[in-house]
Amino acid sequence: MAVAGRIVFNRTTCSGIGLCEMHAPEFFEVAEDGDGRMTVLTETVDADKRAEVEEAAESCPTASIRIVDL
């Protein structure tokens, strides 16, 4: 059974590829301007969306995203 979580993001290692945004656009957005790095739109993840965010974290080639239980 999934539990709610919180997104922990390491901005310094993000390369801005956008796989996280592809998997979970409700939670992540890669900036079109500025430095082109990802922004976390919502830090809290409900249990029913956890798998989506975990997939985004697992797809991150720089391991810049992880989810911790609330």
Distance bins in CASP14 RR format, pairs under 12 A and 6 or more apart:
PFRMAT RR
TARGET T0000
AUTHOR 0000-0000-0000
RMODE 2
METHOD distances of the structure
MODEL  1
1 47 1 0 0 1 0 0 0 0 0 0 0
1 48 0 0 0 0 0 1 0 0 0 0 0
1 50 0 0 0 0 0 1 0 0 0 0 0
1 51 0 0 0 0 0 1 0 0 0 0 0
1 69 0 0 0 0 0 1 0 0 0 0 0
2 45 0 0 0 0 1 0 0 0 0 0 0
2 46 0 0 0 0 1 0 0 0 0 0 0
2 47 1 0 1 0 0 0 0 0 0 0 0
2 48 1 0 0 1 0 0 0 0 0 0 0
2 49 0 0 0 0 1 0 0 0 0 0 0
2 50 1 0 1 0 0 0 0 0 0 0 0
2 51 1 0 0 1 0 0 0 0 0 0 0
2 52 0 0 0 0 0 1 0 0 0 0 0
2 53 0 0 0 0 0 1 0 0 0 0 0
2 54 0 0 0 0 1 0 0 0 0 0 0
2 67 0 0 0 0 0 1 0 0 0 0 0
2 69 0 0 0 0 1 0 0 0 0 0 0
2 70 0 0 0 0 0 1 0 0 0 0 0
3 44 0 0 0 0 0 1 0 0 0 0 0
3 45 0 0 0 0 1 0 0 0 0 0 0
3 46 0 0 0 0 1 0 0 0 0 0 0
3 47 1 0 1 0 0 0 0 0 0 0 0
3 48 0 0 0 0 0 1 0 0 0 0 0
3 49 0 0 0 0 0 1 0 0 0 0 0
3 50 1 0 0 1 0 0 0 0 0 0 0
3 51 0 0 0 0 0 1 0 0 0 0 0
3 54 0 0 0 0 0 1 0 0 0 0 0
3 67 0 0 0 0 1 0 0 0 0 0 0
3 68 0 0 0 0 0 1 0 0 0 0 0
3 69 1 0 1 0 0 0 0 0 0 0 0
3 70 1 0 0 1 0 0 0 0 0 0 0
4 42 0 0 0 0 0 1 0 0 0 0 0
4 43 0 0 0 0 0 1 0 0 0 0 0
4 44 1 0 0 1 0 0 0 0 0 0 0
4 45 1 0 0 1 0 0 0 0 0 0 0
4 46 1 0 1 0 0 0 0 0 0 0 0
4 47 1 0 1 0 0 0 0 0 0 0 0
4 48 0 0 0 0 1 0 0 0 0 0 0
4 49 0 0 0 0 1 0 0 0 0 0 0
4 50 1 0 0 1 0 0 0 0 0 0 0
4 53 0 0 0 0 0 1 0 0 0 0 0
4 67 0 0 0 0 1 0 0 0 0 0 0
4 68 0 0 0 0 0 1 0 0 0 0 0
4 69 1 0 0 1 0 0 0 0 0 0 0
4 70 1 0 1 0 0 0 0 0 0 0 0
5 27 0 0 0 0 0 1 0 0 0 0 0
5 42 0 0 0 0 0 1 0 0 0 0 0
5 43 0 0 0 0 1 0 0 0 0 0 0
5 44 1 0 0 1 0 0 0 0 0 0 0
5 45 1 0 1 0 0 0 0 0 0 0 0
5 46 0 0 0 0 1 0 0 0 0 0 0
5 47 1 0 0 1 0 0 0 0 0 0 0
5 48 0 0 0 0 0 1 0 0 0 0 0
5 49 0 0 0 0 1 0 0 0 0 0 0
5 50 1 0 0 1 0 0 0 0 0 0 0
5 51 0 0 0 0 0 1 0 0 0 0 0
5 53 0 0 0 0 1 0 0 0 0 0 0
5 54 0 0 0 0 1 0 0 0 0 0 0
5 57 0 0 0 0 0 1 0 0 0 0 0
5 66 0 0 0 0 0 1 0 0 0 0 0
5 67 1 0 1 0 0 0 0 0 0 0 0
5 68 1 0 0 1 0 0 0 0 0 0 0
5 69 1 0 1 0 0 0 0 0 0 0 0
5 70 1 0 1 0 0 0 0 0 0 0 0
6 27 0 0 0 0 0 1 0 0 0 0 0
6 40 0 0 0 0 1 0 0 0 0 0 0
6 42 0 0 0 0 1 0 0 0 0 0 0
6 43 1 0 1 0 0 0 0 0 0 0 0
6 44 1 0 1 0 0 0 0 0 0 0 0
6 45 1 0 0 1 0 0 0 0 0 0 0
6 46 0 0 0 0 0 1 0 0 0 0 0
6 50 0 0 0 0 0 1 0 0 0 0 0
6 53 0 0 0 0 1 0 0 0 0 0 0
6 65 0 0 0 0 0 1 0 0 0 0 0
6 66 0 0 0 0 1 0 0 0 0 0 0
6 67 1 0 0 1 0 0 0 0 0 0 0
6 68 1 0 1 0 0 0 0 0 0 0 0
6 69 0 0 0 0 1 0 0 0 0 0 0
6 70 1 0 1 0 0 0 0 0 0 0 0
7 20 0 0 0 0 1 0 0 0 0 0 0
7 24 0 0 0 0 1 0 0 0 0 0 0
7 26 0 0 0 0 0 1 0 0 0 0 0
7 27 1 0 0 1 0 0 0 0 0 0 0
7 28 0 0 0 0 1 0 0 0 0 0 0
7 38 0 0 0 0 0 1 0 0 0 0 0
7 39 0 0 0 0 0 1 0 0 0 0 0
7 40 1 0 1 0 0 0 0 0 0 0 0
7 41 0 0 0 0 1 0 0 0 0 0 0
7 42 1 0 0 1 0 0 0 0 0 0 0
7 43 1 0 1 0 0 0 0 0 0 0 0
7 44 1 0 0 1 0 0 0 0 0 0 0
7 45 1 0 0 1 0 0 0 0 0 0 0
7 46 0 0 0 0 0 1 0 0 0 0 0
7 49 0 0 0 0 0 1 0 0 0 0 0
7 50 0 0 0 0 0 1 0 0 0 0 0
7 52 0 0 0 0 0 1 0 0 0 0 0
7 53 1 0 0 1 0 0 0 0 0 0 0
7 54 0 0 0 0 0 1 0 0 0 0 0
7 56 0 0 0 0 1 0 0 0 0 0 0
7 57 0 0 0 0 1 0 0 0 0 0 0
7 60 0 0 0 0 0 1 0 0 0 0 0
7 64 0 0 0 0 0 1 0 0 0 0 0
7 65 1 0 0 1 0 0 0 0 0 0 0
7 66 1 0 0 1 0 0 0 0 0 0 0
7 67 1 0 0 1 0 0 0 0 0 0 0
7 68 0 0 0 0 1 0 0 0 0 0 0
7 69 0 0 0 0 0 1 0 0 0 0 0
7 70 0 0 0 0 0 1 0 0 0 0 0
8 40 0 0 0 0 1 0 0 0 0 0 0
8 43 0 0 0 0 1 0 0 0 0 0 0
8 44 0 0 0 0 0 1 0 0 0 0 0
8 45 0 0 0 0 0 1 0 0 0 0 0
8 53 0 0 0 0 0 1 0 0 0 0 0
8 57 0 0 0 0 1 0 0 0 0 0 0
8 60 0 0 0 0 0 1 0 0 0 0 0
8 63 0 0 0 0 0 1 0 0 0 0 0
8 64 0 0 0 0 1 0 0 0 0 0 0
8 65 1 0 0 1 0 0 0 0 0 0 0
8 66 1 0 1 0 0 0 0 0 0 0 0
8 67 1 0 0 1 0 0 0 0 0 0 0
8 68 1 0 1 0 0 0 0 0 0 0 0
8 69 0 0 0 0 0 1 0 0 0 0 0
8 70 0 0 0 0 0 1 0 0 0 0 0
9 16 0 0 0 0 0 1 0 0 0 0 0
9 20 0 0 0 0 1 0 0 0 0 0 0
9 27 0 0 0 0 1 0 0 0 0 0 0
9 28 0 0 0 0 1 0 0 0 0 0 0
9 29 0 0 0 0 0 1 0 0 0 0 0
9 37 0 0 0 0 1 0 0 0 0 0 0
9 38 1 0 0 1 0 0 0 0 0 0 0
9 39 0 0 0 0 1 0 0 0 0 0 0
9 40 1 0 1 0 0 0 0 0 0 0 0
9 41 0 0 0 0 0 1 0 0 0 0 0
9 42 0 0 0 0 0 1 0 0 0 0 0
9 43 0 0 0 0 1 0 0 0 0 0 0
9 53 0 0 0 0 0 1 0 0 0 0 0
9 56 0 0 0 0 0 1 0 0 0 0 0
9 57 0 0 0 0 1 0 0 0 0 0 0
9 60 0 0 0 0 1 0 0 0 0 0 0
9 62 0 0 0 0 0 1 0 0 0 0 0
9 63 0 0 0 0 0 1 0 0 0 0 0
9 64 1 0 0 1 0 0 0 0 0 0 0
9 65 1 0 1 0 0 0 0 0 0 0 0
9 66 0 0 0 0 1 0 0 0 0 0 0
9 67 0 0 0 0 0 1 0 0 0 0 0
9 68 0 0 0 0 0 1 0 0 0 0 0
10 37 0 0 0 0 0 1 0 0 0 0 0
10 38 0 0 0 0 0 1 0 0 0 0 0
10 40 0 0 0 0 0 1 0 0 0 0 0
10 57 0 0 0 0 0 1 0 0 0 0 0
10 60 0 0 0 0 1 0 0 0 0 0 0
10 62 0 0 0 0 1 0 0 0 0 0 0
10 63 0 0 0 0 1 0 0 0 0 0 0
10 64 1 0 1 0 0 0 0 0 0 0 0
10 65 1 0 0 1 0 0 0 0 0 0 0
10 66 0 0 0 0 1 0 0 0 0 0 0
11 31 0 0 0 0 0 1 0 0 0 0 0
11 35 0 0 0 0 1 0 0 0 0 0 0
11 36 0 0 0 0 0 1 0 0 0 0 0
11 37 1 0 0 1 0 0 0 0 0 0 0
11 38 1 0 0 1 0 0 0 0 0 0 0
11 39 0 0 0 0 1 0 0 0 0 0 0
11 40 0 0 0 0 1 0 0 0 0 0 0
11 62 0 0 0 0 0 1 0 0 0 0 0
11 64 1 0 0 1 0 0 0 0 0 0 0
11 65 0 0 0 0 0 1 0 0 0 0 0
12 35 0 0 0 0 0 1 0 0 0 0 0
12 37 0 0 0 0 1 0 0 0 0 0 0
12 38 0 0 0 0 0 1 0 0 0 0 0
12 62 0 0 0 0 1 0 0 0 0 0 0
12 64 0 0 0 0 1 0 0 0 0 0 0
13 37 0 0 0 0 1 0 0 0 0 0 0
13 38 0 0 0 0 0 1 0 0 0 0 0
13 60 0 0 0 0 1 0 0 0 0 0 0
13 61 0 0 0 0 1 0 0 0 0 0 0
13 62 1 0 1 0 0 0 0 0 0 0 0
13 63 1 0 0 1 0 0 0 0 0 0 0
13 64 1 0 1 0 0 0 0 0 0 0 0
13 65 0 0 0 0 1 0 0 0 0 0 0
13 66 0 0 0 0 0 1 0 0 0 0 0
14 20 0 0 0 0 1 0 0 0 0 0 0
14 21 0 0 0 0 0 1 0 0 0 0 0
14 28 0 0 0 0 1 0 0 0 0 0 0
14 29 0 0 0 0 0 1 0 0 0 0 0
14 30 0 0 0 0 1 0 0 0 0 0 0
14 31 0 0 0 0 0 1 0 0 0 0 0
14 35 0 0 0 0 1 0 0 0 0 0 0
14 36 0 0 0 0 1 0 0 0 0 0 0
14 37 1 0 1 0 0 0 0 0 0 0 0
14 38 1 0 1 0 0 0 0 0 0 0 0
14 39 0 0 0 0 1 0 0 0 0 0 0
14 40 0 0 0 0 0 1 0 0 0 0 0
14 60 0 0 0 0 1 0 0 0 0 0 0
14 61 0 0 0 0 0 1 0 0 0 0 0
14 62 1 0 0 1 0 0 0 0 0 0 0
14 63 0 0 0 0 0 1 0 0 0 0 0
14 64 1 0 1 0 0 0 0 0 0 0 0
14 65 0 0 0 0 1 0 0 0 0 0 0
15 30 0 0 0 0 0 1 0 0 0 0 0
15 35 0 0 0 0 0 1 0 0 0 0 0
15 36 0 0 0 0 1 0 0 0 0 0 0
15 37 1 0 0 1 0 0 0 0 0 0 0
15 38 0 0 0 0 1 0 0 0 0 0 0
15 60 0 0 0 0 1 0 0 0 0 0 0
15 61 1 0 0 1 0 0 0 0 0 0 0
15 62 1 0 1 0 0 0 0 0 0 0 0
15 63 0 0 0 0 0 1 0 0 0 0 0
15 64 1 0 0 1 0 0 0 0 0 0 0
15 65 0 0 0 0 0 1 0 0 0 0 0
16 22 0 0 0 0 0 1 0 0 0 0 0
16 28 0 0 0 0 1 0 0 0 0 0 0
16 29 0 0 0 0 0 1 0 0 0 0 0
16 30 1 0 1 0 0 0 0 0 0 0 0
16 31 0 0 0 0 1 0 0 0 0 0 0
16 32 0 0 0 0 0 1 0 0 0 0 0
16 34 0 0 0 0 0 1 0 0 0 0 0
16 35 0 0 0 0 1 0 0 0 0 0 0
16 36 1 0 1 0 0 0 0 0 0 0 0
16 37 1 0 1 0 0 0 0 0 0 0 0
16 38 1 0 1 0 0 0 0 0 0 0 0
16 39 0 0 0 0 0 1 0 0 0 0 0
16 60 0 0 0 0 1 0 0 0 0 0 0
16 61 0 0 0 0 1 0 0 0 0 0 0
16 62 0 0 0 0 1 0 0 0 0 0 0
16 64 0 0 0 0 1 0 0 0 0 0 0
16 65 0 0 0 0 0 1 0 0 0 0 0
17 23 0 0 0 0 0 1 0 0 0 0 0
17 28 0 0 0 0 0 1 0 0 0 0 0
17 30 1 0 0 1 0 0 0 0 0 0 0
17 36 0 0 0 0 0 1 0 0 0 0 0
17 37 0 0 0 0 0 1 0 0 0 0 0
17 38 0 0 0 0 1 0 0 0 0 0 0
17 56 0 0 0 0 0 1 0 0 0 0 0
17 59 0 0 0 0 1 0 0 0 0 0 0
17 60 0 0 0 0 1 0 0 0 0 0 0
17 61 1 0 0 1 0 0 0 0 0 0 0
17 62 0 0 0 0 1 0 0 0 0 0 0
17 64 0 0 0 0 1 0 0 0 0 0 0
17 65 0 0 0 0 0 1 0 0 0 0 0
18 24 0 0 0 0 0 1 0 0 0 0 0
18 25 0 0 0 0 1 0 0 0 0 0 0
18 28 1 0 0 1 0 0 0 0 0 0 0
18 29 0 0 0 0 1 0 0 0 0 0 0
18 30 1 0 1 0 0 0 0 0 0 0 0
18 31 0 0 0 0 0 1 0 0 0 0 0
18 32 0 0 0 0 0 1 0 0 0 0 0
18 36 0 0 0 0 1 0 0 0 0 0 0
18 37 0 0 0 0 1 0 0 0 0 0 0
18 38 1 0 0 1 0 0 0 0 0 0 0
18 39 0 0 0 0 0 1 0 0 0 0 0
18 56 0 0 0 0 1 0 0 0 0 0 0
18 59 0 0 0 0 1 0 0 0 0 0 0
18 60 0 0 0 0 1 0 0 0 0 0 0
18 61 0 0 0 0 1 0 0 0 0 0 0
18 62 0 0 0 0 0 1 0 0 0 0 0
18 64 0 0 0 0 0 1 0 0 0 0 0
18 65 0 0 0 0 0 1 0 0 0 0 0
19 25 0 0 0 0 0 1 0 0 0 0 0
19 28 0 0 0 0 1 0 0 0 0 0 0
19 30 0 0 0 0 1 0 0 0 0 0 0
19 38 0 0 0 0 1 0 0 0 0 0 0
19 55 0 0 0 0 1 0 0 0 0 0 0
19 56 1 0 0 1 0 0 0 0 0 0 0
19 57 0 0 0 0 1 0 0 0 0 0 0
19 58 0 0 0 0 1 0 0 0 0 0 0
19 59 1 0 1 0 0 0 0 0 0 0 0
19 60 1 0 0 1 0 0 0 0 0 0 0
19 61 1 0 0 1 0 0 0 0 0 0 0
19 62 0 0 0 0 0 1 0 0 0 0 0
19 63 0 0 0 0 0 1 0 0 0 0 0
19 64 0 0 0 0 0 1 0 0 0 0 0
19 65 0 0 0 0 1 0 0 0 0 0 0
20 26 0 0 0 0 0 1 0 0 0 0 0
20 27 1 0 0 1 0 0 0 0 0 0 0
20 28 1 0 1 0 0 0 0 0 0 0 0
20 29 0 0 0 0 1 0 0 0 0 0 0
20 30 0 0 0 0 1 0 0 0 0 0 0
20 37 0 0 0 0 0 1 0 0 0 0 0
20 38 1 0 1 0 0 0 0 0 0 0 0
20 39 0 0 0 0 0 1 0 0 0 0 0
20 40 0 0 0 0 1 0 0 0 0 0 0
20 41 0 0 0 0 0 1 0 0 0 0 0
20 52 0 0 0 0 0 1 0 0 0 0 0
20 53 0 0 0 0 1 0 0 0 0 0 0
20 54 0 0 0 0 0 1 0 0 0 0 0
20 55 0 0 0 0 1 0 0 0 0 0 0
20 56 1 0 1 0 0 0 0 0 0 0 0
20 57 1 0 0 1 0 0 0 0 0 0 0
20 58 0 0 0 0 1 0 0 0 0 0 0
20 59 1 0 0 1 0 0 0 0 0 0 0
20 60 1 0 1 0 0 0 0 0 0 0 0
20 61 0 0 0 0 0 1 0 0 0 0 0
20 62 0 0 0 0 0 1 0 0 0 0 0
20 63 0 0 0 0 0 1 0 0 0 0 0
20 64 0 0 0 0 1 0 0 0 0 0 0
20 65 1 0 1 0 0 0 0 0 0 0 0
20 66 0 0 0 0 0 1 0 0 0 0 0
20 67 0 0 0 0 0 1 0 0 0 0 0
21 27 0 0 0 0 1 0 0 0 0 0 0
21 28 1 0 1 0 0 0 0 0 0 0 0
21 29 1 0 1 0 0 0 0 0 0 0 0
21 30 1 0 1 0 0 0 0 0 0 0 0
21 31 0 0 0 0 0 1 0 0 0 0 0
21 32 0 0 0 0 0 1 0 0 0 0 0
21 36 0 0 0 0 0 1 0 0 0 0 0
21 37 0 0 0 0 0 1 0 0 0 0 0
21 38 1 0 0 1 0 0 0 0 0 0 0
21 39 0 0 0 0 1 0 0 0 0 0 0
21 40 0 0 0 0 0 1 0 0 0 0 0
21 41 0 0 0 0 1 0 0 0 0 0 0
21 52 0 0 0 0 0 1 0 0 0 0 0
21 53 0 0 0 0 0 1 0 0 0 0 0
21 56 1 0 0 1 0 0 0 0 0 0 0
21 59 0 0 0 0 0 1 0 0 0 0 0
21 60 0 0 0 0 0 1 0 0 0 0 0
21 65 0 0 0 0 0 1 0 0 0 0 0
22 28 0 0 0 0 1 0 0 0 0 0 0
22 29 0 0 0 0 0 1 0 0 0 0 0
22 30 0 0 0 0 1 0 0 0 0 0 0
22 38 0 0 0 0 0 1 0 0 0 0 0
22 52 0 0 0 0 0 1 0 0 0 0 0
22 55 0 0 0 0 1 0 0 0 0 0 0
22 56 1 0 0 1 0 0 0 0 0 0 0
22 59 1 0 0 1 0 0 0 0 0 0 0
22 60 0 0 0 0 0 1 0 0 0 0 0
23 38 0 0 0 0 0 1 0 0 0 0 0
23 49 0 0 0 0 0 1 0 0 0 0 0
23 51 0 0 0 0 0 1 0 0 0 0 0
23 52 1 0 0 1 0 0 0 0 0 0 0
23 53 0 0 0 0 1 0 0 0 0 0 0
23 54 0 0 0 0 1 0 0 0 0 0 0
23 55 1 0 1 0 0 0 0 0 0 0 0
23 56 1 1 0 0 0 0 0 0 0 0 0
23 57 0 0 0 0 1 0 0 0 0 0 0
23 58 0 0 0 0 1 0 0 0 0 0 0
23 59 1 0 1 0 0 0 0 0 0 0 0
23 60 0 0 0 0 1 0 0 0 0 0 0
23 65 0 0 0 0 0 1 0 0 0 0 0
24 38 0 0 0 0 0 1 0 0 0 0 0
24 40 0 0 0 0 0 1 0 0 0 0 0
24 41 0 0 0 0 1 0 0 0 0 0 0
24 42 0 0 0 0 1 0 0 0 0 0 0
24 45 0 0 0 0 1 0 0 0 0 0 0
24 49 1 0 0 1 0 0 0 0 0 0 0
24 50 0 0 0 0 0 1 0 0 0 0 0
24 51 0 0 0 0 1 0 0 0 0 0 0
24 52 1 0 1 0 0 0 0 0 0 0 0
24 53 1 0 1 0 0 0 0 0 0 0 0
24 54 0 0 0 0 1 0 0 0 0 0 0
24 55 1 0 0 1 0 0 0 0 0 0 0
24 56 1 0 1 0 0 0 0 0 0 0 0
24 57 0 0 0 0 1 0 0 0 0 0 0
24 58 0 0 0 0 0 1 0 0 0 0 0
24 59 0 0 0 0 1 0 0 0 0 0 0
24 60 0 0 0 0 0 1 0 0 0 0 0
24 65 0 0 0 0 1 0 0 0 0 0 0
24 67 0 0 0 0 0 1 0 0 0 0 0
25 38 0 0 0 0 0 1 0 0 0 0 0
25 39 0 0 0 0 0 1 0 0 0 0 0
25 41 0 0 0 0 1 0 0 0 0 0 0
25 42 0 0 0 0 0 1 0 0 0 0 0
25 49 0 0 0 0 0 1 0 0 0 0 0
25 52 0 0 0 0 1 0 0 0 0 0 0
25 53 0 0 0 0 0 1 0 0 0 0 0
25 56 0 0 0 0 1 0 0 0 0 0 0
26 40 0 0 0 0 0 1 0 0 0 0 0
26 41 1 0 0 1 0 0 0 0 0 0 0
26 42 1 0 0 1 0 0 0 0 0 0 0
26 44 0 0 0 0 0 1 0 0 0 0 0
26 45 0 0 0 0 1 0 0 0 0 0 0
26 46 0 0 0 0 0 1 0 0 0 0 0
26 48 0 0 0 0 0 1 0 0 0 0 0
26 49 1 0 0 1 0 0 0 0 0 0 0
26 52 1 0 0 1 0 0 0 0 0 0 0
26 53 0 0 0 0 1 0 0 0 0 0 0
26 56 0 0 0 0 0 1 0 0 0 0 0
27 38 0 0 0 0 1 0 0 0 0 0 0
27 39 0 0 0 0 1 0 0 0 0 0 0
27 40 1 0 0 1 0 0 0 0 0 0 0
27 41 1 0 1 0 0 0 0 0 0 0 0
27 42 1 0 1 0 0 0 0 0 0 0 0
27 43 0 0 0 0 1 0 0 0 0 0 0
27 44 0 0 0 0 1 0 0 0 0 0 0
27 45 1 0 0 1 0 0 0 0 0 0 0
27 46 0 0 0 0 0 1 0 0 0 0 0
27 49 1 0 0 1 0 0 0 0 0 0 0
27 50 0 0 0 0 0 1 0 0 0 0 0
27 52 1 0 0 1 0 0 0 0 0 0 0
27 53 1 0 1 0 0 0 0 0 0 0 0
27 54 0 0 0 0 0 1 0 0 0 0 0
27 55 0 0 0 0 0 1 0 0 0 0 0
27 56 1 0 0 1 0 0 0 0 0 0 0
27 57 0 0 0 0 0 1 0 0 0 0 0
27 65 0 0 0 0 1 0 0 0 0 0 0
27 67 0 0 0 0 0 1 0 0 0 0 0
28 37 0 0 0 0 0 1 0 0 0 0 0
28 38 1 0 1 0 0 0 0 0 0 0 0
28 39 1 0 0 1 0 0 0 0 0 0 0
28 40 1 0 0 1 0 0 0 0 0 0 0
28 41 1 0 0 1 0 0 0 0 0 0 0
28 42 0 0 0 0 1 0 0 0 0 0 0
28 43 0 0 0 0 0 1 0 0 0 0 0
28 45 0 0 0 0 0 1 0 0 0 0 0
28 52 0 0 0 0 0 1 0 0 0 0 0
28 53 0 0 0 0 1 0 0 0 0 0 0
28 55 0 0 0 0 0 1 0 0 0 0 0
28 56 1 0 0 1 0 0 0 0 0 0 0
28 57 0 0 0 0 1 0 0 0 0 0 0
28 59 0 0 0 0 0 1 0 0 0 0 0
28 60 0 0 0 0 1 0 0 0 0 0 0
28 64 0 0 0 0 0 1 0 0 0 0 0
28 65 1 0 0 1 0 0 0 0 0 0 0
29 36 0 0 0 0 0 1 0 0 0 0 0
29 37 0 0 0 0 0 1 0 0 0 0 0
29 38 1 0 0 1 0 0 0 0 0 0 0
29 39 1 0 1 0 0 0 0 0 0 0 0
29 40 0 0 0 0 1 0 0 0 0 0 0
29 41 1 0 1 0 0 0 0 0 0 0 0
29 42 0 0 0 0 0 1 0 0 0 0 0
29 56 0 0 0 0 0 1 0 0 0 0 0
30 36 1 0 1 0 0 0 0 0 0 0 0
30 37 1 0 0 1 0 0 0 0 0 0 0
30 38 1 0 1 0 0 0 0 0 0 0 0
30 39 1 0 0 1 0 0 0 0 0 0 0
30 40 0 0 0 0 0 1 0 0 0 0 0
30 41 0 0 0 0 0 1 0 0 0 0 0
30 56 0 0 0 0 0 1 0 0 0 0 0
30 60 0 0 0 0 0 1 0 0 0 0 0
30 64 0 0 0 0 0 1 0 0 0 0 0
31 37 1 0 0 1 0 0 0 0 0 0 0
31 38 1 0 0 1 0 0 0 0 0 0 0
31 39 1 0 0 1 0 0 0 0 0 0 0
31 40 0 0 0 0 0 1 0 0 0 0 0
31 41 0 0 0 0 0 1 0 0 0 0 0
32 38 0 0 0 0 0 1 0 0 0 0 0
32 39 0 0 0 0 0 1 0 0 0 0 0
33 39 0 0 0 0 0 1 0 0 0 0 0
37 62 0 0 0 0 0 1 0 0 0 0 0
37 64 0 0 0 0 1 0 0 0 0 0 0
37 65 0 0 0 0 0 1 0 0 0 0 0
38 56 0 0 0 0 1 0 0 0 0 0 0
38 57 0 0 0 0 0 1 0 0 0 0 0
38 59 0 0 0 0 0 1 0 0 0 0 0
38 60 0 0 0 0 1 0 0 0 0 0 0
38 62 0 0 0 0 0 1 0 0 0 0 0
38 64 1 0 0 1 0 0 0 0 0 0 0
38 65 0 0 0 0 1 0 0 0 0 0 0
39 65 0 0 0 0 0 1 0 0 0 0 0
40 53 0 0 0 0 0 1 0 0 0 0 0
40 56 0 0 0 0 0 1 0 0 0 0 0
40 57 0 0 0 0 0 1 0 0 0 0 0
40 64 0 0 0 0 0 1 0 0 0 0 0
40 65 0 0 0 0 1 0 0 0 0 0 0
40 66 0 0 0 0 0 1 0 0 0 0 0
40 67 0 0 0 0 0 1 0 0 0 0 0
41 53 0 0 0 0 0 1 0 0 0 0 0
41 56 0 0 0 0 0 1 0 0 0 0 0
42 49 0 0 0 0 1 0 0 0 0 0 0
42 52 0 0 0 0 0 1 0 0 0 0 0
42 53 0 0 0 0 1 0 0 0 0 0 0
43 53 0 0 0 0 0 1 0 0 0 0 0
43 65 0 0 0 0 0 1 0 0 0 0 0
43 67 0 0 0 0 0 1 0 0 0 0 0
43 68 0 0 0 0 0 1 0 0 0 0 0
43 70 0 0 0 0 0 1 0 0 0 0 0
44 50 0 0 0 0 0 1 0 0 0 0 0
44 53 0 0 0 0 0 1 0 0 0 0 0
44 67 0 0 0 0 0 1 0 0 0 0 0
44 68 0 0 0 0 0 1 0 0 0 0 0
44 69 0 0 0 0 0 1 0 0 0 0 0
44 70 1 0 0 1 0 0 0 0 0 0 0
45 51 0 0 0 0 1 0 0 0 0 0 0
45 52 0 0 0 0 1 0 0 0 0 0 0
45 53 1 0 1 0 0 0 0 0 0 0 0
45 54 0 0 0 0 1 0 0 0 0 0 0
45 55 0 0 0 0 0 1 0 0 0 0 0
45 56 0 0 0 0 0 1 0 0 0 0 0
45 57 0 0 0 0 0 1 0 0 0 0 0
45 65 0 0 0 0 0 1 0 0 0 0 0
45 66 0 0 0 0 0 1 0 0 0 0 0
45 67 1 0 0 1 0 0 0 0 0 0 0
45 68 0 0 0 0 1 0 0 0 0 0 0
45 69 0 0 0 0 1 0 0 0 0 0 0
45 70 0 0 0 0 1 0 0 0 0 0 0
46 52 0 0 0 0 0 1 0 0 0 0 0
46 53 0 0 0 0 1 0 0 0 0 0 0
46 67 0 0 0 0 0 1 0 0 0 0 0
46 70 0 0 0 0 1 0 0 0 0 0 0
47 53 0 0 0 0 0 1 0 0 0 0 0
47 54 0 0 0 0 0 1 0 0 0 0 0
47 67 0 0 0 0 0 1 0 0 0 0 0
47 69 0 0 0 0 0 1 0 0 0 0 0
47 70 0 0 0 0 1 0 0 0 0 0 0
49 55 0 0 0 0 0 1 0 0 0 0 0
49 56 0 0 0 0 0 1 0 0 0 0 0
49 67 0 0 0 0 0 1 0 0 0 0 0
50 56 0 0 0 0 0 1 0 0 0 0 0
50 57 0 0 0 0 0 1 0 0 0 0 0
50 67 1 0 0 1 0 0 0 0 0 0 0
50 68 0 0 0 0 0 1 0 0 0 0 0
50 69 0 0 0 0 1 0 0 0 0 0 0
50 70 0 0 0 0 0 1 0 0 0 0 0
51 57 0 0 0 0 0 1 0 0 0 0 0
51 58 0 0 0 0 0 1 0 0 0 0 0
51 67 0 0 0 0 0 1 0 0 0 0 0
52 58 0 0 0 0 0 1 0 0 0 0 0
52 59 0 0 0 0 0 1 0 0 0 0 0
52 67 0 0 0 0 0 1 0 0 0 0 0
53 59 0 0 0 0 0 1 0 0 0 0 0
53 60 0 0 0 0 0 1 0 0 0 0 0
53 65 0 0 0 0 1 0 0 0 0 0 0
53 66 0 0 0 0 1 0 0 0 0 0 0
53 67 1 0 1 0 0 0 0 0 0 0 0
53 68 0 0 0 0 0 1 0 0 0 0 0
54 60 0 0 0 0 0 1 0 0 0 0 0
54 65 0 0 0 0 1 0 0 0 0 0 0
54 66 0 0 0 0 1 0 0 0 0 0 0
54 67 1 0 1 0 0 0 0 0 0 0 0
54 68 0 0 0 0 0 1 0 0 0 0 0
54 69 0 0 0 0 0 1 0 0 0 0 0
55 65 0 0 0 0 0 1 0 0 0 0 0
55 67 0 0 0 0 0 1 0 0 0 0 0
56 63 0 0 0 0 0 1 0 0 0 0 0
56 64 0 0 0 0 0 1 0 0 0 0 0
56 65 1 0 0 1 0 0 0 0 0 0 0
56 66 0 0 0 0 0 1 0 0 0 0 0
56 67 0 0 0 0 1 0 0 0 0 0 0
57 63 0 0 0 0 1 0 0 0 0 0 0
57 64 0 0 0 0 1 0 0 0 0 0 0
57 65 1 0 1 0 0 0 0 0 0 0 0
57 66 1 0 1 0 0 0 0 0 0 0 0
57 67 1 0 1 0 0 0 0 0 0 0 0
57 68 0 0 0 0 0 1 0 0 0 0 0
58 64 0 0 0 0 0 1 0 0 0 0 0
58 65 0 0 0 0 1 0 0 0 0 0 0
58 66 0 0 0 0 1 0 0 0 0 0 0
58 67 0 0 0 0 0 1 0 0 0 0 0
59 65 0 0 0 0 1 0 0 0 0 0 0
60 66 0 0 0 0 1 0 0 0 0 0 0
60 67 0 0 0 0 0 1 0 0 0 0 0
END
